[in-house]
Amino acid sequence: MCEVSSQPVQTVLQLLRVNASFFGSAPALLAEDGTCLSHEQLLAMVERVVCALRDRGIRRGDRVVTVLRNGLDAAVGFLAASGCTTVVPLNPSLRVDDFAYYLEDIEPGLVLTRRDVDAPVRQAAKSLGIPVLEMPEIAAALGKARDSEGARQPSDPRSNDVALILYTSGTTARPKRVPLTQAQLIASAENIARTLRLAPSDRCLNVMPLFHIHGLMAGLLAPLRVGGNVVCTAGFDASRVLGWFDALCPTWYTAVPTIHRSLLDVLDEEKLERLPEGALRLARSSSSAMPLRLIGELEERLGVPVVEAYGMTEATHQVASNPFPPGKRKPGSVGLPVAVEVAILDPEGVPLPAGAVGEIALRGPTITAGYEDNPEANEQAFRRGWFRTGDEGKIDADGYLFLTGRLKEMINRGGEKVAPIDIDNALLEHPAVAQAIAFAVPHPSLGEDVAAAVVLRSGSSVTEGELRAYLFQHVAESKVPSRIVFVDAIPKGPTGKPQRGGLAGALERQLSVPYAAPETPTEKTLAGIWGEVLHVDAIGRDDNFFALGGDSLSAMRVLNRANARFGVSLGVRQVFDFPTLKEQAARLAELVRGAGRPDGP
């Protein structure tokens, strides 16, 4: 660790001021185009935003919702809002109803956003009478650092003040608010930096969203804690990632397994056996389980160690991590606890011995003190001083943690946590639906995918495609099931209650699709493209792109190839709207005919 770690830093604003003093003109944040903010300029920009917030009446203890696209704006907005009060970052792609729920629930003093962010958050804020503040231009900080005394106030946050609130969902309906203090953010950043042996010379390529704990802690605060720097991308982009490595020279990156897999696909497409020689020294994986085969292939192709970690929002991200070499990494393990006590408990809350399987429980300085305004959730999750995670695992004789399953109903869709009851409720709003239940199904690249079973009202009729199109208008894209099956009754357990955990097995026959060979020239050509991208043979015309292992990243690669082959412009949203081969091929053929060309390539 760098010498700056010995400085008395307990809040985000203190961190930025210490960095400006120690590292001055050294890079702090970079954009994809190379635009750079030094540590001095970053502090100046953050304090400019802090002053703007205070001019609008925001004081210590208030809540500020940030809705900013990934990149420099999201990073600066988070640092500024958490630097002077409590920040609540939200996904800018949410729909009006989602924003309305969160804004009404959190009651923020204002919303911090930018003109280039879509209108739904403004519409929701206006309906609730919540003021909106436009984010100042980053360019304002590129000149001489301004006098920051105006931003230094007695009302600066203290170490035990809540700096960040993130939402997480559990087995009971609506999302829960997780408050994390200034001191917890700093401590977690230090833990991650120490685990990865980060130094001021390190540069992180952050491709994770800055409204999730993973991106905020590992991708942003951990490198800043040691005076390092961060490339703030707009998110993972397969067409640009090799250019980033070449032009921006990151020394490490952190991501979910889906993104690691996509990077390997990029190397395959470019016919590269390995990532070109450079300064990359490690890759980190967290947020969902990393298949052993993927770890091995990634290490071989990147030529650097892959460090797998285990974390969650309630623990301010990192709970455990495999040590950085030459420390011992164990295949299949998420490593050793890092500044957190981990125990395996039986159903009665009694600690189990090494090797026994039970519920993973945590306690320590980075664990949230409890969910806000949710005594029922706190009673279930916090017992005898332990936070019960709902995850199942074991600890071996050497203290390494192994995850063996999930006790919660939460669906982990490639690192994106999806509350199935949100999908249930949305489906039940459709006039043709009598009963509905969403559940997890295995997925070759995401780990888990979302499916749903539906019972129709008597005399009603609706297709799977129509229900999915309906959901795209009512829930976030990440929540829309890849498959919806129609049943006469929802399967129930012995107590008469629907059992989400057993539905994938109970409905396996209906979820599977009998093979039907592609028929039209367009279907045959598209099947070849799908097969190349997904590494799947014998794709049938009724196969679902997402059920075969597709995701939004591989969808972009399919579109790039299909559009070039057919000379049209099929948008990524239409892959979600037309997920089967025959539906997608029919849409392509329609676009081809509309362009005045014969059907087929």
C-alpha positions in Angstrom: 0.0 0.0 0.0 1.1 3.6 -0.7 2.1 5.9 2.1 -1.1 7.9 1.7 -2.9 5.0 3.5 -1.4 6.2 6.8 -3.1 9.6 6.5 -6.2 10.1 8.7 -8.8 9.5 6.1 -12.3 8.6 7.2 -14.6 10.3 4.7 -14.8 10.6 0.9 -14.0 14.3 0.9 -11.0 13.8 3.1 -9.7 11.2 0.7 -9.9 13.5 -2.3 -8.2 16.3 -0.3 -5.4 14.1 0.8 -4.9 12.8 -2.8 -4.8 16.3 -4.1 -2.1 17.2 -1.6 0.0 14.1 -2.2 -0.5 13.4 -5.9 -1.4 16.9 -7.3 -1.1 16.8 -11.1 -1.0 13.0 -11.4 -4.0 11.4 -13.2 -7.1 10.5 -11.1 -9.9 9.9 -13.5 -9.8 9.4 -17.3 -12.5 9.1 -20.0 -12.4 6.7 -22.9 -11.2 9.5 -25.2 -8.2 10.2 -22.9 -9.7 13.3 -21.2 -8.0 13.3 -17.8 -8.7 14.9 -14.4 -5.7 15.1 -12.1 -6.2 14.6 -8.4 -6.1 18.4 -8.0 -8.6 18.9 -10.8 -10.8 16.1 -9.5 -11.0 17.8 -6.1 -11.8 21.1 -7.7 -14.6 19.6 -9.8 -16.0 17.7 -6.8 -16.0 20.8 -4.7 -17.6 22.8 -7.5 -20.5 20.3 -7.5 -20.5 20.3 -3.6 -21.0 24.1 -3.7 -23.8 23.8 -6.3 -25.5 21.3 -4.0 -25.1 23.5 -0.9 -26.4 26.5 -2.9 -29.6 24.5 -3.5 -29.9 23.9 0.3 -28.4 20.4 0.5 -26.8 19.8 3.9 -25.2 17.0 5.8 -27.8 14.2 6.4 -29.9 15.1 3.3 -30.3 12.6 0.5 -29.3 13.3 -3.1 -30.3 10.9 -5.9 -27.8 10.8 -8.8 -29.0 9.6 -12.2 -25.9 9.8 -14.5 -24.6 7.7 -17.3 -21.5 5.7 -16.6 -18.3 7.7 -17.2 -16.7 10.8 -15.7 -20.0 12.4 -14.8 -21.2 9.4 -12.8 -17.9 9.2 -10.9 -17.7 12.9 -10.1 -21.4 13.0 -9.2 -21.0 10.1 -6.8 -17.9 11.5 -5.2 -19.4 15.0 -4.8 -22.8 13.9 -3.4 -21.2 11.4 -1.0 -18.6 14.0 -0.1 -21.2 16.4 1.3 -24.2 14.3 2.2 -25.9 10.9 1.4 -25.9 9.8 -2.2 -28.4 7.3 -3.7 -27.2 6.4 -7.2 -29.9 5.0 -9.5 -29.8 3.2 -12.9 -30.5 5.8 -15.6 -32.3 3.2 -17.7 -35.1 2.8 -15.2 -38.6 3.5 -16.3 -40.9 6.3 -14.9 -42.7 3.9 -12.5 -39.4 2.7 -11.1 -38.0 6.2 -10.6 -41.3 7.3 -9.0 -41.1 4.4 -6.5 -37.5 5.1 -5.5 -37.9 8.9 -5.3 -41.1 8.6 -3.2 -39.3 6.0 -0.9 -36.1 7.9 -0.4 -37.5 11.5 -0.3 -34.3 13.2 -1.7 -33.6 16.9 -1.4 -32.9 16.9 -5.1 -32.0 14.8 -8.2 -28.6 15.3 -9.7 -28.5 14.5 -13.4 -27.5 15.7 -16.9 -29.4 17.0 -19.9 -28.3 13.9 -21.9 -30.1 11.5 -19.5 -33.5 10.4 -20.7 -36.7 12.1 -19.5 -38.2 9.4 -17.2 -36.4 10.6 -14.0 -37.4 14.2 -14.7 -41.0 13.2 -15.2 -41.0 11.2 -12.0 -39.3 14.1 -10.1 -41.7 16.7 -11.4 -44.7 14.6 -10.4 -43.4 14.4 -6.8 -42.2 18.1 -6.6 -38.5 17.1 -6.3 -36.1 19.7 -7.7 -33.6 18.6 -10.4 -30.0 20.0 -10.6 -28.0 19.7 -13.8 -24.5 18.4 -13.4 -21.8 21.0 -14.0 -19.6 20.4 -17.1 -16.5 18.4 -16.4 -14.5 20.8 -18.6 -14.9 23.4 -15.8 -12.2 21.5 -13.8 -9.6 21.3 -16.6 -8.2 24.7 -15.9 -6.5 25.9 -12.8 -7.7 24.4 -9.6 -10.0 26.8 -7.8 -9.9 27.9 -4.2 -11.9 25.2 -2.4 -12.4 27.0 0.9 -16.0 27.7 -0.1 -16.7 24.0 -0.2 -15.1 23.4 3.3 -17.9 23.7 5.8 -18.4 22.7 9.4 -21.3 20.6 8.0 -18.9 18.3 6.2 -19.9 14.7 6.9 -18.3 12.8 9.8 -17.0 9.2 9.7 -20.2 7.7 11.1 -22.6 9.6 8.8 -24.4 7.6 6.1 -22.5 8.3 2.8 -24.3 5.9 0.5 -27.7 4.2 0.2 -28.1 1.3 -2.2 -31.2 -0.8 -2.8 -31.1 -4.5 -2.6 -34.0 -6.9 -2.9 -34.7 -10.1 -0.9 -37.3 -12.8 -0.7 -40.0 -10.4 0.4 -41.3 -8.0 -2.3 -40.0 -4.5 -2.4 -36.3 -3.5 -2.4 -34.6 -2.8 0.9 -32.4 0.3 1.6 -28.9 -0.5 2.7 -27.1 2.5 4.4 -23.3 2.5 4.4 -21.3 5.1 6.3 -18.3 7.2 5.2 -16.0 5.1 7.4 -17.3 1.9 5.8 -16.7 3.1 2.3 -13.1 4.1 3.1 -12.4 0.9 5.0 -13.8 -1.3 2.2 -11.7 0.6 -0.4 -8.6 0.0 1.8 -9.4 -3.7 2.1 -9.7 -4.1 -1.7 -6.6 -2.1 -2.4 -4.6 -4.1 0.1 -5.9 -7.4 -1.3 -4.9 -6.5 -4.8 -1.7 -4.7 -3.7 -2.7 -1.6 -5.5 -0.3 1.3 -5.8 -0.3 4.9 -7.2 1.0 3.5 -10.5 -2.0 1.3 -11.0 -4.8 2.2 -13.5 -8.2 0.5 -13.3 -10.3 0.0 -16.4 -13.8 0.3 -14.8 -16.5 -1.3 -16.9 -18.9 -1.8 -14.0 -22.0 0.4 -13.4 -21.4 3.3 -10.9 -24.9 2.7 -9.4 -23.8 -0.8 -8.1 -21.5 -1.5 -5.1 -19.0 -3.5 -7.3 -18.2 -0.5 -9.6 -18.3 2.1 -6.8 -16.0 0.3 -4.4 -13.7 -1.9 -6.5 -13.8 0.1 -9.7 -13.6 3.6 -8.3 -12.8 4.1 -4.6 -10.2 1.3 -4.1 -7.8 2.7 -6.8 -8.4 6.3 -5.6 -7.6 5.3 -2.0 -4.0 4.6 -2.9 -3.7 7.6 -5.3 -4.1 5.4 -8.4 -6.3 6.3 -11.3 -9.4 5.0 -13.1 -10.6 4.9 -16.7 -14.3 5.6 -16.4 -15.9 3.9 -19.3 -19.5 4.0 -20.4 -19.7 0.3 -19.7 -18.2 -2.8 -21.4 -18.0 -2.4 -25.2 -16.7 -5.5 -27.1 -15.9 -3.4 -30.2 -13.7 -1.0 -28.2 -12.2 -3.0 -25.4 -8.9 -3.9 -27.2 -8.5 -0.3 -28.2 -8.8 0.7 -24.5 -6.1 -1.8 -23.5 -3.9 -0.5 -26.2 -4.4 3.3 -25.8 -5.1 3.6 -22.1 -2.8 1.0 -20.7 -4.8 -0.2 -17.6 -2.9 -2.4 -15.2 -6.1 -4.2 -14.0 -9.8 -4.4 -14.4 -12.7 -5.8 -12.3 -15.8 -7.3 -13.8 -18.5 -10.0 -13.6 -18.0 -13.3 -15.3 -20.2 -12.4 -18.2 -17.8 -9.6 -19.1 -14.8 -11.8 -18.7 -16.4 -14.3 -21.1 -17.1 -11.6 -23.6 -13.5 -10.4 -23.5 -12.4 -13.9 -24.5 -15.0 -13.9 -27.3 -13.4 -10.7 -28.6 -9.9 -12.3 -28.6 -11.4 -15.3 -30.5 -13.0 -13.0 -33.1 -9.8 -11.1 -33.5 -7.9 -14.5 -33.8 -5.6 -13.5 -30.9 -4.2 -16.3 -28.8 -3.4 -13.9 -26.0 -4.0 -10.3 -25.1 -1.2 -8.3 -26.7 1.7 -7.8 -24.3 1.2 -4.8 -22.0 1.1 -3.6 -18.5 -2.0 -5.6 -17.4 -1.1 -7.3 -14.2 -4.3 -8.8 -12.9 -8.0 -9.3 -13.5 -10.6 -9.4 -10.7 -14.0 -11.1 -10.7 -16.9 -10.6 -8.3 -20.7 -10.3 -8.1 -21.5 -13.9 -9.3 -19.8 -17.2 -9.4 -16.9 -17.7 -11.8 -16.7 -21.1 -13.5 -13.4 -22.8 -13.0 -13.0 -23.4 -16.7 -13.5 -19.7 -17.4 -10.8 -18.7 -14.8 -8.3 -21.1 -16.4 -8.9 -19.9 -19.9 -8.9 -16.2 -18.9 -5.6 -16.6 -17.1 -4.1 -18.3 -20.1 -5.3 -15.8 -22.6 -4.6 -12.7 -20.6 -1.3 -13.9 -19.2 -2.2 -12.5 -15.7 -3.7 -13.9 -12.5 -7.5 -13.8 -12.1 -8.5 -12.9 -8.5 -12.0 -14.1 -7.6 -13.8 -12.3 -4.7 -17.1 -12.6 -2.9 -19.0 -9.5 -1.9 -22.4 -8.0 -1.4 -24.0 -4.6 -0.9 -24.6 -5.2 2.9 -20.9 -5.8 3.4 -19.8 -2.6 1.5 -18.8 -5.1 -1.3 -15.8 -7.3 -0.5 -16.2 -10.1 2.0 -13.6 -12.5 0.9 -11.0 -12.8 -1.8 -8.4 -15.2 -3.1 -5.0 -13.7 -2.3 -2.9 -12.1 -5.0 0.1 -14.2 -6.0 2.3 -15.4 -4.5 -0.5 -16.0 -2.0 -2.3 -19.3 -2.4 -5.5 -19.4 -4.5 -7.8 -22.4 -4.3 -9.8 -23.5 -7.3 -13.5 -23.2 -6.6 -13.0 -21.0 -3.5 -13.8 -17.3 -3.2 -10.8 -17.0 -0.9 -10.1 -15.9 2.6 -12.2 -13.4 4.6 -10.8 -9.8 4.4 -11.3 -7.7 7.5 -14.6 -9.5 8.1 -15.6 -12.4 10.3 -17.2 -15.2 8.4 -19.1 -18.1 10.0 -21.2 -21.0 8.8 -24.4 -21.3 10.8 -27.0 -24.0 11.1 -30.7 -23.1 10.9 -30.7 -22.3 14.7 -27.8 -19.9 14.3 -25.1 -22.2 15.8 -21.7 -22.0 14.2 -20.7 -25.1 12.3 -17.2 -26.7 12.2 -14.8 -26.6 9.2 -16.1 -28.4 6.2 -19.8 -28.3 7.2 -22.3 -26.7 4.9 -24.7 -24.0 6.2 -25.7 -20.4 5.9 -22.9 -17.8 5.4 -23.0 -15.2 8.2 -20.9 -12.0 8.6 -19.9 -9.5 11.1 -17.4 -6.7 11.1 -16.8 -3.0 10.6 -17.9 -2.9 6.9 -21.3 -4.7 7.5 -24.3 -2.4 7.4 -25.9 -1.8 10.8 -29.3 -2.7 9.3 -31.8 -2.0 6.6 -33.5 1.4 6.9 -37.1 1.4 8.1 -37.5 -2.3 7.8 -37.7 -4.0 11.2 -39.0 -7.3 9.7 -36.1 -7.6 7.3 -33.6 -6.8 10.1 -35.2 -9.4 12.4 -34.7 -12.0 9.7 -31.2 -11.0 8.6 -29.5 -10.0 11.9 -29.2 -12.6 14.6 -26.9 -12.7 17.7 -24.6 -10.1 16.1 -24.4 -11.9 12.8 -25.7 -10.8 9.4 -27.2 -13.9 7.8 -26.5 -13.6 4.0 -29.0 -16.1 2.7 -26.1 -17.7 0.8 -25.0 -21.3 1.5 -21.4 -22.3 1.8 -18.6 -23.9 3.8 -15.1 -23.0 5.2 -12.3 -25.5 4.8 -9.6 -26.2 7.4 -7.4 -23.4 5.9 -10.1 -20.8 6.3 -11.0 -20.6 2.6 -14.7 -19.9 1.8 -16.6 -22.0 -0.7 -20.1 -21.1 -2.0 -22.3 -24.0 -2.5 -25.7 -22.6 -3.2 -28.3 -19.8 -2.7 -30.9 -19.7 0.0 -32.6 -16.5 -1.1 -35.0 -16.4 -4.0 -33.1 -13.5 -5.6 -32.1 -14.3 -9.1 -28.5 -13.4 -9.9 -28.6 -12.7 -13.7 -25.0 -12.3 -14.6 -24.3 -10.1 -11.5 -27.6 -8.1 -11.9 -29.8 -8.9 -8.9 -33.4 -9.4 -10.0 -36.3 -9.6 -7.4 -38.8 -12.2 -8.9 -41.7 -10.7 -7.1 -41.3 -7.5 -9.2 -41.9 -9.6 -12.3 -44.8 -11.4 -10.7 -46.5 -8.1 -9.9 -45.9 -6.7 -13.4 -47.3 -9.9 -15.1 -50.4 -9.9 -12.8 -51.2 -6.4 -14.1 -51.8 -7.8 -17.5 -55.6 -8.3 -18.1 -55.1 -11.9 -19.5 -53.0 -13.2 -16.6 -54.6 -14.9 -13.6 -51.5 -16.2 -11.8 -47.8 -15.7 -12.4 -44.5 -16.6 -10.8 -40.9 -15.8 -11.9 -38.0 -18.1 -11.1 -34.4 -18.8 -11.9 -33.2 -21.2 -14.5 -29.6 -22.3 -15.2 -27.8 -20.3 -17.9 -24.5 -21.2 -19.6 -23.0 -17.7 -19.4 -25.1 -15.6 -17.0 -25.1 -18.3 -14.3 -28.8 -17.7 -13.8 -31.5 -16.5 -16.1 -35.1 -15.5 -15.5 -38.2 -17.5 -16.6 -41.8 -17.2 -15.6 -44.8 -19.5 -15.4 -48.3 -18.0 -16.2 -51.9 -19.2 -15.7 -54.2 -17.3 -18.0 -57.7 -16.1 -17.1 -60.5 -18.2 -18.4 -61.3 -17.2 -22.0 -58.2 -15.0 -22.4 -55.5 -15.4 -24.9 -52.0 -13.9 -25.2 -48.7 -15.1 -26.6 -45.3 -15.3 -25.0 -44.0 -12.6 -27.3 -46.9 -10.3 -26.4 -46.3 -10.8 -22.7 -42.6 -10.0 -23.1 -43.3 -6.9 -25.1 -45.7 -5.8 -22.3 -43.0 -6.4 -19.7 -40.5 -4.3 -21.6 -42.9 -1.4 -21.0 -43.3 -2.0 -17.3 -40.1 -3.3 -15.8 -36.4 -2.7 -16.4 -34.9 -4.7 -19.3 -32.8 -6.8 -17.0 -36.0 -8.2 -15.4 -37.8 -9.4 -18.5 -37.8 -13.2 -18.6 -36.1 -15.0 -21.5 -38.9 -17.6 -21.4 -42.5 -17.5 -20.3 -44.4 -20.8 -20.2 -48.2 -21.2 -19.9 -49.4 -23.8 -17.3 -52.8 -24.9 -16.0 -51.7 -24.4 -12.4 -48.6 -23.1 -10.7 -46.7 -26.1 -9.2 -46.8 -25.9 -5.4 -44.8 -27.5 -2.6 -46.1 -29.7 0.3 -47.4 -26.7 2.2 -49.4 -25.5 -0.8 -47.1 -22.5 -1.4 -45.4 -22.0 -4.8 -41.8 -23.1 -4.6 -39.6 -20.9 -6.9 -36.6 -23.0 -6.3 -38.1 -26.1 -7.8 -39.9 -24.6 -10.8 -37.0 -24.9 -13.2 -37.0 -28.7 -12.6 -40.7 -29.1 -12.5 -41.2 -27.2 -15.8 -38.1 -28.5 -17.5 -40.1 -30.2 -20.3 -42.0 -27.0 -21.1 -38.9 -24.9 -21.0 -37.1 -27.1 -23.4 -37.7 -26.5 -27.1 -37.9 -29.5 -29.6 -35.4 -29.0 -32.5 -36.8 -27.7 -35.7 -34.3 -27.1 -38.5 -34.1 -23.6 -40.0 -36.2 -23.3 -43.2 -35.7 -20.0 -45.0 -32.4 -18.8 -46.3 -32.5 -16.0 -43.8 -33.0 -18.4 -40.9 -30.1 -20.6 -42.1 -27.7 -17.6 -42.4 -28.8 -16.2 -39.0 -28.4 -19.6 -37.4 -24.8 -19.7 -38.6 -24.2 -16.3 -37.0 -25.8 -17.3 -33.7 -23.7 -20.5 -33.7 -20.4 -18.6 -34.3 -21.2 -16.1 -31.5 -22.7 -18.5 -28.9 -20.5 -21.5 -29.8 -23.6 -23.7 -30.2 -24.2 -26.2 -32.9 -27.5 -27.2 -34.5 -29.6 -24.1 -33.7 -33.3 -24.6 -34.4 -35.8 -22.1 -35.7 -37.7 -22.1 -32.4 -34.6 -21.7 -30.2 -34.5 -18.6 -27.9 -31.3 -16.6 -28.2 -31.1 -15.9 -24.5 -31.9 -19.5 -23.4 -28.9 -20.7 -25.6 -26.5 -18.5 -23.6 -27.0 -15.1 -25.2 -26.8 -11.9 -23.3 -26.8 -8.2 -24.2 -23.1 -8.2 -25.1 -23.3 -11.2 -27.4 -26.5 -9.7 -28.9 -24.4 -6.8 -30.1 -22.0 -9.1 -31.8 -24.8 -10.9 -33.5 -26.3 -7.6 -34.7 -23.0 -6.3 -36.0 -22.6 -9.5 -38.1 -26.2 -9.8 -39.2 -26.6 -6.1 -40.2 -23.4 -6.3 -42.2 -24.5 -9.5 -43.9 -28.0 -8.4 -44.8 -27.2 -4.7 -45.3 -29.8 -3.5 -42.8 -29.9 -1.9 -39.3 -31.6 -4.2 -36.8 -31.4 -2.6 -33.3 -30.5 -4.4 -30.1 -33.9 -3.8 -28.6 -35.3 -6.0 -31.4 -33.2 -8.9 -30.2 -35.2 -8.8 -27.0 -38.5 -8.2 -28.8 -37.8 -11.1 -31.3 -35.7 -13.6 -29.3 -36.3 -16.8 -31.3 -34.4 -17.6 -34.5 -37.6 -17.6 -36.7 -38.9 -14.3 -35.2 -35.5 -12.6 -35.6 -35.1 -13.9 -39.1 -38.6 -12.7 -40.1 -37.8 -9.3 -38.8 -34.6 -9.2 -40.8 -36.4 -10.4 -43.9 -39.0 -7.6 -43.4 -36.2 -5.0 -43.2 -34.5 -6.4 -46.3 -37.7 -6.2 -48.3 -38.3 -2.7 -47.0 -34.9 -1.7 -48.3 -35.9 -3.0 -51.8 -33.7 -6.1 -51.8 -34.8 -9.7 -52.2 -35.4 -11.8 -49.1 -32.1 -13.4 -47.9 -28.5 -12.3 -48.0 
